[in-house]
């Protein structure tokens, strides 16, 4: 039975998983006791996150690995990569944004993706919204964005530019041609919204979670309100 090493592979898990392990006895050789399995998970404020995701995952792994001790360790959402390198869990339960960094920079790979029973496709569990001013009648579809000045948050934001790029690729619209006209700003709120409202750009790419805050309040409305014509999905 192999033991854990500092070079063990990292994996991001988004659902309860069952791991099946085969043990082969070699005559005349004393096998080492099986190593514990450490599951790291990034703290999240999502309601029911522990009861519906973390605890079922740990319970399923404990049932699948009765000869091992399965334990969970918490990782700070402020700097999960630093905690990951310090604690070195065997498996990681993390949001998509953390997984993307692991895949791009550390060679991590996903072994399962969490989705709700209402979702048909786990690859579309994270989305982005494209917003334009309501007085812009020239942009009504994603194809209309080609060649237009856009603003987005970070280029590595899963619920921002990456979601839009995925949707453009799915529609064969060549995301690289859209990226050439996109300015990547520090913060979706207020940087991207301000750029759209001021007319510096014609469209902004946002996380859907920011839309309620993006809608201007009627008493203070100095510019036409925002209108979001299309959304994108990526997971």
C-alpha positions in Angstrom: 0.0 0.0 0.0 1.7 3.3 -1.0 2.1 6.0 1.6 1.6 9.7 1.1 4.5 11.7 -0.2 5.0 15.5 -0.6 4.5 15.1 -4.3 1.1 13.5 -4.1 -1.4 14.6 -6.7 -3.9 17.3 -5.8 -7.6 17.0 -6.9 -10.6 19.3 -6.6 -13.8 17.6 -5.5 -17.3 19.1 -5.8 -19.5 16.2 -4.7 -19.4 13.2 -2.4 -17.2 10.6 -4.0 -16.6 6.9 -3.4 -13.0 5.7 -3.8 -12.4 2.0 -4.5 -9.1 0.6 -3.4 -7.7 -2.9 -4.1 -5.2 -4.4 -1.6 -2.9 -7.2 -2.7 -1.2 -9.4 -0.2 2.3 -10.6 -1.1 3.4 -13.8 0.7 6.3 -13.3 3.1 6.1 -9.5 3.0 4.7 -7.5 5.9 2.4 -4.8 4.5 2.6 -1.3 6.1 -0.6 -0.1 7.8 -2.8 1.9 5.5 -2.2 5.6 5.6 -4.9 8.0 6.7 -6.8 10.0 4.1 -7.0 13.7 4.7 -9.7 15.7 2.9 -9.2 19.5 2.8 -12.1 21.8 2.2 -12.2 25.6 1.7 -14.5 27.4 4.1 -17.6 28.8 2.3 -20.6 30.9 3.6 -22.9 28.8 1.4 -26.0 27.7 3.4 -25.9 23.9 4.0 -22.4 23.6 2.6 -21.2 21.4 5.5 -24.3 19.4 5.9 -25.0 18.7 2.2 -21.5 18.6 0.8 -18.7 18.2 3.3 -20.2 15.7 5.7 -21.7 13.4 3.0 -18.3 13.4 1.2 -16.4 12.4 4.3 -19.0 9.7 5.2 -19.0 8.2 1.7 -15.2 8.0 1.7 -15.2 6.4 5.2 -17.6 3.7 4.0 -15.5 3.1 0.8 -12.3 2.9 2.8 -13.1 1.0 6.0 -9.4 0.2 6.7 -8.5 3.9 6.7 -9.2 6.9 8.9 -10.8 9.7 6.9 -10.4 13.1 8.4 -11.2 16.6 7.2 -9.2 19.8 7.6 -10.4 23.4 6.9 -8.6 25.8 4.6 -9.0 29.5 4.8 -10.9 31.1 1.9 -8.5 34.1 2.2 -5.5 32.2 1.0 -6.5 28.5 0.3 -3.4 27.8 -1.8 -1.1 28.7 1.2 -3.1 26.4 3.5 -3.0 23.7 0.8 0.7 23.7 0.7 1.0 23.8 4.5 -1.5 21.0 5.3 -1.1 18.9 2.1 -4.4 17.1 2.1 -4.9 14.1 -0.2 -8.1 15.5 -1.7 -9.5 19.0 -1.9 -13.1 20.2 -1.9 -13.0 23.7 -3.3 -14.9 26.2 -5.4 -14.2 26.4 -9.1 -12.0 29.5 -8.9 -9.5 27.6 -6.6 -9.6 24.6 -8.8 -8.8 26.6 -11.9 -5.7 28.0 -10.2 -4.6 24.5 -9.1 -5.1 23.2 -12.6 -3.3 26.0 -14.3 -0.4 26.4 -11.9 0.0 23.2 -9.9 -1.2 20.4 -12.1 -4.3 19.6 -10.1 -7.1 17.7 -11.8 -10.8 17.3 -11.0 -12.2 13.9 -10.1 -15.8 14.9 -9.5 -18.0 18.0 -10.0 -20.8 18.9 -7.6 -24.2 20.0 -9.1 -27.7 20.4 -7.8 -30.5 18.0 -8.8 -32.0 20.9 -10.8 -28.8 21.2 -13.0 -28.6 19.2 -16.2 -25.0 19.9 -16.8 -22.3 20.4 -14.1 -20.2 22.3 -16.7 -22.7 25.1 -16.6 -22.9 25.4 -12.8 -21.1 28.7 -12.8 -22.1 31.6 -15.0 -21.4 35.2 -16.1 -23.6 38.0 -17.3 -22.9 40.6 -20.0 -24.4 44.0 -19.2 -25.0 47.0 -21.5 -26.7 50.3 -21.1 -30.4 50.2 -21.8 -30.1 52.9 -24.5 -27.7 50.7 -26.5 -29.9 49.1 -29.1 -27.0 47.7 -31.2 -26.1 44.9 -28.7 -28.7 42.2 -28.2 -26.7 38.9 -28.6 -23.2 37.6 -27.9 -22.4 37.9 -31.6 -23.1 41.6 -31.5 -20.2 42.0 -29.0 -17.6 41.3 -31.7 -15.3 44.3 -32.1 -17.0 46.2 -29.3 -15.1 47.7 -26.4 -15.8 45.6 -23.2 -14.6 45.6 -19.6 -14.3 42.6 -17.3 -12.8 41.8 -13.9 -9.7 39.5 -13.8 -9.0 37.4 -16.9 -8.9 34.3 -14.6 -12.3 34.9 -13.0 -14.4 31.7 -13.5 -17.7 33.6 -12.9 -16.6 36.3 -15.3 -14.4 36.3 -18.4 -13.7 32.5 -18.4 -17.4 31.8 -18.3 -18.0 34.1 -21.3 -15.0 32.7 -23.2 -16.4 29.2 -22.7 -19.8 30.2 -24.0 -18.2 32.0 -27.0 -16.2 28.9 -27.8 -19.3 26.7 -27.6 -21.0 29.0 -30.1 -17.9 29.0 -32.4 -17.4 32.8 -31.9 -13.6 32.8 -31.3 -13.2 34.2 -27.8 -9.7 35.5 -28.6 -11.2 38.1 -31.0 -13.4 39.4 -28.2 -10.6 39.4 -25.7 -8.6 41.7 -28.0 -11.2 44.5 -27.3 -11.6 43.8 -23.6 -10.1 45.8 -20.8 -9.4 43.8 -17.6 -10.0 46.0 -14.5 -9.3 45.5 -10.8 -12.8 45.1 -9.5 -16.1 44.3 -11.2 -17.8 46.6 -8.7 -17.5 49.5 -9.2 -14.9 49.5 -12.0 -16.7 47.5 -14.7 -20.1 49.1 -13.9 -18.7 52.6 -13.9 -17.0 52.0 -17.3 -20.3 50.8 -18.8 -22.4 53.7 -17.4 -19.9 56.3 -18.4 -19.7 55.0 -22.0 -16.0 54.2 -21.8 -16.9 50.6 -22.9 -20.1 49.3 -24.5 -20.4 46.1 -22.4 -19.3 44.7 -19.1 -18.7 41.1 -18.0 -19.9 40.4 -14.4 -20.6 37.6 -12.0 -24.4 37.1 -11.8 -24.1 37.7 -8.0 -23.2 41.4 -8.7 -26.3 42.1 -10.8 -28.5 43.2 -7.9 -25.9 45.7 -6.8 -25.3 46.9 -10.4 -28.9 48.0 -10.9 -29.0 51.8 -10.3 -31.5 53.1 -7.7 -34.3 55.1 -9.3 -34.0 58.3 -7.1 -30.3 58.7 -8.0 -30.5 57.5 -11.7 -28.3 59.9 -13.7 -27.7 57.6 -16.6 -29.8 55.0 -18.4 -30.1 51.8 -16.4 -28.2 48.6 -17.2 -29.7 45.9 -19.3 -28.2 42.3 -19.3 -29.1 40.6 -22.5 -27.2 37.3 -22.3 -25.6 35.0 -19.8 -23.0 32.3 -20.0 -22.3 29.0 -18.2 -19.1 27.4 -17.2 -18.0 25.1 -14.5 
